[in-house]
Amino acid sequence: MKPTLDTAWAVQWLRLAAKVIAENRMALIELDRVIGDGDHGENMDRGFSAVLTKLDAEPPATPGAAFKLVAMTLMSKVGGAAGPLYGTAFLRAASAVGDAAELDSNTLAAALAAARDGVVARGKASVGEKTMIDAWTPAVDAASAAAASGATPAALLAAAATAAEAGSVSTDPLIARKGRASYLGERAIGHRDPGSVSSALILRAAAQAAGEGA
């Protein structure tokens, strides 16, 4: 597998993310209907549909430009908490990679960490509070370990996606401490956090775009 990933990968990631969000739109709506506003799937689908339009109209020149494009689009098109949270994540990732044309494993791990830190800064959540951080932090830890072991970018993204998926499942028994779900108390137990699910879907799309984790 290639030692670096380029703009073509970043664009393919966003296209696959839009596809998988569209495919899981109703599932995300149903998850959010139980413990939230019920609009997560609709909002995310609308946001990523707008990302596709932007990609066609303004093809990005670098991975960082692609991340900034999705950040600005999600912030302007996605309602509720998801727009600012995902927008901040992609904006921080864009800053982490700068103008680099090729991203190696260390840079990718740093970008994922920056994205997670952006979500934490915006949402003030930590692991165990039944939020998307329960998917992002395991993903970042897995990516950092993969980079340290010399894994390829594709293998790193696959490891991150797998960890995010496990992290999302781990939200099932948790009591929500943030957002609308926190008002439910113990009634939120047994229901998966929708933000963690969409995070895992998006990270799996990154791995698929790199040729891993199909």
FENFEN-V530944 format. One record per backbone hydrogen bond with DSSP energy under -0.5 kcal/mol. NH is the residue of the N-H (numbers start at 0). CO is the residue of the C=O. If there is no record, write none. Layout:
{{NH CO} {NH CO}}
This chain:
{{4 102} {9 5} {10 6} {11 7} {12 8} {13 9} {14 10} {15 11} {16 12} {17 13} {18 14} {19 15} {20 16} {21 17} {22 18} {23 19} {24 21} {27 23} {28 24} {29 25} {30 26} {31 27} {32 28} {33 29} {34 30} {35 31} {37 31} {42 38} {43 39} {44 40} {45 41} {46 42} {47 43} {48 44} {49 45} {50 46} {51 47} {52 48} {53 49} {54 50} {55 51} {56 52} {57 53} {62 99} {63 99} {65 61} {66 62} {67 63} {68 64} {69 65} {70 66} {71 67} {72 68} {73 69} {74 70} {75 71} {76 72} {77 73} {78 76} {82 78} {83 79} {84 80} {85 81} {86 82} {87 83} {88 84} {89 85} {90 86} {91 87} {92 88} {93 89} {94 90} {95 91} {96 92} {97 93} {99 96} {102 4} {103 101} {107 103} {108 104} {109 105} {110 106} {111 107} {112 108} {113 109} {114 110} {115 111} {116 112} {117 113} {118 114} {119 115} {120 116} {121 117} {122 118} {123 119} {128 125} {133 130} {134 131} {135 131} {136 132} {138 134} {139 135} {140 136} {141 137} {142 138} {143 139} {144 140} {145 141} {146 142} {147 143} {148 144} {149 146} {150 145} {152 1} {155 151} {156 152} {157 153} {158 154} {159 155} {160 156} {161 157} {162 158} {163 159} {164 160} {165 161} {166 162} {167 163} {168 164} {169 165} {170 167} {171 168} {173 170} {175 173} {175 184} {176 128} {177 128} {181 177} {181 178} {182 179} {183 180} {184 181} {186 183} {187 184} {188 185} {189 171} {190 171} {190 187} {196 192} {197 193} {198 194} {199 195} {200 196} {201 197} {202 198} {203 199} {204 200} {205 201} {206 202} {207 203} {208 204} {209 205} {210 207} {211 206}}
